[in-house]
């Protein structure tokens, strides 16, 4: 496992912690119960329920270990305490596509919390990398899979 710090908003950290808690307090006991019930059926060599439950247990424990690793390396950034006119991690930016005039609004977050449908883009995404350091009124050239796009920064907010 890499010991590299992972930037994350306070909300992203809380979401991962809640998922870890759910896996430990709900999934783990449910799987242990399923294993116990399957064991009660007798011969384990041809017991599909037992093998399925053991597989689910392995996958759950892997998720728990992965989340614990990510949380231990989290570099939690309280974006509500950030400010400034230039775009950096945690900023919510309103952009306009200079070709289509389409307005978009994104919040720059850590890799683990990125969700385009929720308006959250990863700090390591091409668009975020192009925006870092820009201010209102500046233009960012972004090379996307669909070709080169040009966005003008309309607004930089901190929430």
GITAKA-V377558 format. One record per helix or strand of 2 or more residues. SS is the DSSP state (~ for helix, > for strand). FROM is the first residue (numbers start at 0). LEN is the number of residues. If there is no record, write none. Layout:
ss = {SS SS}
from = {FROM FROM}
len = {LEN LEN}
This chain:
ss = {> ~ ~ > ~ > > ~ ~ > ~ > >}
from = {5 9 47 73 78 91 102 110 115 119 125 138 146}
len = {4 30 25 4 3 6 7 3 3 3 6 6 11}
